[in-house]
Each structure stands twice: as structure tokens, then as C-alpha cells.
């Protein structure tokens, strides 16, 4: 028994070491669908379209705010309904998408006009989404994002800020208001 166990353990451990990381897919239809989903998300936030956002975010969606508080899909939709946080307009830029089978990572940035509790919190944001293809439909499972500080924007654009995102030229319609509001 001991003679058989050693070769099996060796093969299992070697197989793990030799396994290559998954390579991203170049499936243009998946990339296009994810980019459209990201655009639709921003449009739905402007309209206050709870039904559309409910389709976009997975039921088990979770994000963590900058304070460390965990937010779920239910929290996100409740915040939208309360009008505490109102996206008025956005300008998104290039979105980078990497697809790994039924999982994808998308990231970019957004310049937006937003009111939070009546206060103007407009600015430039960067974000990253983890998506999963469930039953033929891409949904956002996790997200992370942050507001780009004006000082960083000025430094990356050569010291002069024109109100754009400077070196963070990628824009996105979401703005990750859950992260930015905490």
C-alpha cells in the first residue's frame, strides 16, 4: 500500500505544479456582450431602472465599501430606490475585458455627475467587475472601485487638470457609488 501511495501523491502534486493558468478567450461576442452590459448598467442607474439592475447584478452579488462594510444586491437596489444616490450623467471610456470560460474580468473608468444626499460628489472613478455567465447570461458577481483623487489626476495629466480623468482615461457608467459613498 505504501509503495502505491508515494507514486500517486507524486503524480498529483506534479500535475498541480505543471498546470498552466487559464488563458483569456478572444471570443468577440462575449467581450461585446460584457461591454454592453456595463453600458446598460450606467443607463439603468440614470433611469432608476431597478428591474434592469436586478438582471445585471447576480443574486449573490457582494461588494465591500471603503469603510469595510459589506453591501449586497439588496442594499444596492434599496439605495437606488431611496434616491439617496442619483447618477445624473456619465461619460465612459474604453473597457478592458478578459474572458476565462464562464468567468470574466472587466475594468475601466467613468467621469460622472452624481448627487449623494443632495451633495455633488461628481468626479472620476476607476472600477473592476468580476462577472459570471449563468445560463447563457453575464451577471456581475463582485465589484471594486474607487474615486480618483484630483491630485492624482493632475499629476498624471502633467500638472494641469481639465476635469477629465487624466492618466485614468478609461471611463465607465457605474461609478461604484457604494464604494464612493462610504
C-alpha positions as CSV (number, residue, x, y, z in Angstrom):
1,X,0.0,0.0,0.0
2,X,2.8,2.4,0.9
3,X,4.6,1.6,-2.4
4,X,1.5,2.7,-4.3
5,X,0.7,5.8,-2.3
6,X,4.1,7.5,-3.0
7,X,3.8,7.5,-6.8
8,X,0.1,8.6,-6.6
9,X,1.0,11.6,-4.4
10,X,3.9,12.5,-6.7
11,X,1.7,12.4,-9.8
12,X,-1.0,14.5,-8.1
13,X,1.5,17.1,-6.8
14,X,3.3,17.3,-10.1
15,X,0.1,17.7,-12.0
16,X,-0.8,20.7,-9.9
17,X,2.6,22.3,-10.4
18,X,2.6,21.7,-14.1
19,X,-1.0,23.0,-14.7
20,X,-0.9,26.3,-16.7
21,X,-3.1,29.2,-15.7
22,X,-6.2,29.7,-17.8
23,X,-5.7,31.9,-20.9
24,X,-8.1,34.6,-21.7
25,X,-10.5,33.9,-24.6
26,X,-10.7,36.1,-27.7
27,X,-14.4,35.5,-28.1
28,X,-15.6,38.8,-29.5
29,X,-19.2,38.0,-28.8
30,X,-18.6,37.6,-25.1
31,X,-16.5,40.7,-24.9
32,X,-19.1,42.7,-26.8
33,X,-21.9,41.4,-24.5
34,X,-20.0,42.3,-21.4
35,X,-19.2,45.8,-22.6
36,X,-22.9,46.3,-23.5
37,X,-23.9,45.0,-20.0
38,X,-21.6,47.6,-18.4
39,X,-23.1,50.4,-20.6
40,X,-26.6,49.2,-19.8
41,X,-25.8,49.3,-16.1
42,X,-25.0,53.0,-16.2
43,X,-28.0,53.8,-18.3
44,X,-30.2,51.9,-15.8
45,X,-28.8,53.8,-12.9
46,X,-29.6,57.1,-14.6
47,X,-33.2,55.9,-15.2
48,X,-33.5,54.4,-11.8
49,X,-34.4,51.1,-13.5
50,X,-34.5,48.6,-10.6
51,X,-35.7,45.7,-12.8
52,X,-32.8,46.1,-15.3
53,X,-30.2,46.4,-12.5
54,X,-31.7,43.3,-10.8
55,X,-31.0,41.4,-14.1
56,X,-27.4,42.8,-14.3
57,X,-26.4,42.0,-10.7
58,X,-26.3,38.4,-9.6
59,X,-28.5,37.5,-6.6
60,X,-25.3,36.7,-4.6
61,X,-23.6,40.0,-5.6
62,X,-21.4,41.4,-2.9
63,X,-19.0,44.4,-2.7
64,X,-17.1,45.9,0.2
65,X,-17.1,49.7,0.8
66,X,-14.1,51.7,1.7
67,X,-15.2,51.6,5.3
68,X,-15.2,47.8,5.2
69,X,-19.0,47.5,5.2
70,X,-20.3,44.7,3.0
71,X,-23.1,45.6,0.5
72,X,-25.3,43.1,-1.3
73,X,-27.6,43.3,-4.3
74,X,-30.5,44.1,-1.9
75,X,-28.5,47.0,-0.5
76,X,-27.6,48.4,-3.9
77,X,-31.2,48.3,-5.1
78,X,-32.6,49.8,-1.8
79,X,-30.1,52.7,-2.2
80,X,-31.3,53.2,-5.8
81,X,-34.9,53.3,-4.7
82,X,-34.3,55.8,-1.9
83,X,-32.8,58.3,-4.4
84,X,-30.1,58.9,-1.8
85,X,-27.7,58.4,-4.6
86,X,-28.6,59.8,-8.0
87,X,-26.4,59.3,-11.1
88,X,-27.3,62.2,-13.4
89,X,-24.9,61.6,-16.3
90,X,-21.7,59.7,-17.1
91,X,-19.1,59.5,-19.8
92,X,-17.4,56.2,-20.1
93,X,-14.2,55.3,-21.9
94,X,-12.6,52.1,-23.0
95,X,-13.5,49.0,-21.1
96,X,-10.9,46.1,-20.9
97,X,-12.5,42.7,-20.8
98,X,-10.7,39.3,-20.2
99,X,-12.9,36.2,-20.5
100,X,-11.9,32.9,-18.9
101,X,-14.5,30.4,-19.9
102,X,-17.7,31.3,-18.0
103,X,-15.9,33.9,-15.8
104,X,-14.7,37.4,-16.9
105,X,-13.0,40.4,-15.5
106,X,-13.9,43.9,-16.8
107,X,-12.3,47.2,-15.8
108,X,-12.3,50.8,-16.8
109,X,-13.2,54.2,-15.5
110,X,-16.0,56.8,-15.6
111,X,-16.4,60.5,-15.3
112,X,-19.8,61.2,-13.8
113,X,-22.2,63.8,-12.4
114,X,-23.7,62.4,-9.2
115,X,-25.7,63.7,-6.2
116,X,-25.5,61.9,-2.9
117,X,-27.8,63.0,-0.1
118,X,-28.2,66.3,-2.1
119,X,-24.4,66.9,-2.2
120,X,-22.5,67.0,-5.5
121,X,-20.0,64.1,-5.5
122,X,-19.2,64.2,-9.2
123,X,-15.8,63.1,-10.4
124,X,-13.7,60.4,-12.0
125,X,-13.8,56.8,-10.8
126,X,-12.0,53.5,-11.7
127,X,-13.6,50.1,-11.3
128,X,-13.3,46.4,-11.8
129,X,-16.1,43.8,-12.1
130,X,-16.0,40.1,-11.8
131,X,-18.7,38.6,-14.0
132,X,-20.0,35.0,-14.5
133,X,-22.0,33.6,-17.3
134,X,-25.0,31.9,-15.7
135,X,-27.5,30.1,-18.0
136,X,-26.1,32.0,-21.0
137,X,-26.3,35.4,-19.4
138,X,-23.5,37.5,-18.0
139,X,-24.1,38.9,-14.5
140,X,-21.9,41.0,-12.1
141,X,-20.9,38.9,-9.1
142,X,-18.3,41.2,-7.4
143,X,-17.1,44.7,-8.0
144,X,-14.5,47.1,-6.6
145,X,-13.8,50.7,-7.4
146,X,-12.5,54.0,-6.1
147,X,-12.7,57.7,-6.8
148,X,-9.7,59.1,-8.5
149,X,-8.2,61.9,-6.3
150,X,-7.8,65.3,-8.1
151,X,-4.2,65.4,-7.2
152,X,-3.6,62.0,-8.9
153,X,-5.5,63.3,-12.0
154,X,-3.4,66.4,-12.1
155,X,-0.1,64.5,-11.7
156,X,-0.9,62.0,-14.4
157,X,-2.0,64.8,-16.8
158,X,1.2,66.8,-16.5
159,X,0.0,69.1,-13.7
160,X,-3.0,70.6,-15.4
161,X,-6.4,69.3,-14.8
162,X,-9.0,69.8,-17.5
163,X,-11.7,68.0,-15.5
164,X,-11.1,64.7,-17.3
165,X,-9.5,61.6,-15.7
166,X,-6.0,62.4,-16.9
167,X,-3.9,59.2,-16.8
168,X,-7.0,57.2,-15.9
169,X,-8.6,57.7,-19.3
170,X,-10.8,54.7,-19.1
171,X,-14.3,55.6,-18.1
172,X,-17.3,53.5,-17.1
173,X,-21.0,54.2,-16.4
174,X,-21.2,52.7,-13.0
175,X,-19.1,54.8,-10.7
176,X,-19.3,52.2,-7.9
177,X,-21.3,54.5,-5.7
178,X,-21.4,52.0,-2.9
179,X,-17.6,52.3,-2.6
180,X,-17.5,56.1,-3.1
181,X,-20.3,57.0,-0.6
182,X,-18.8,55.4,2.5
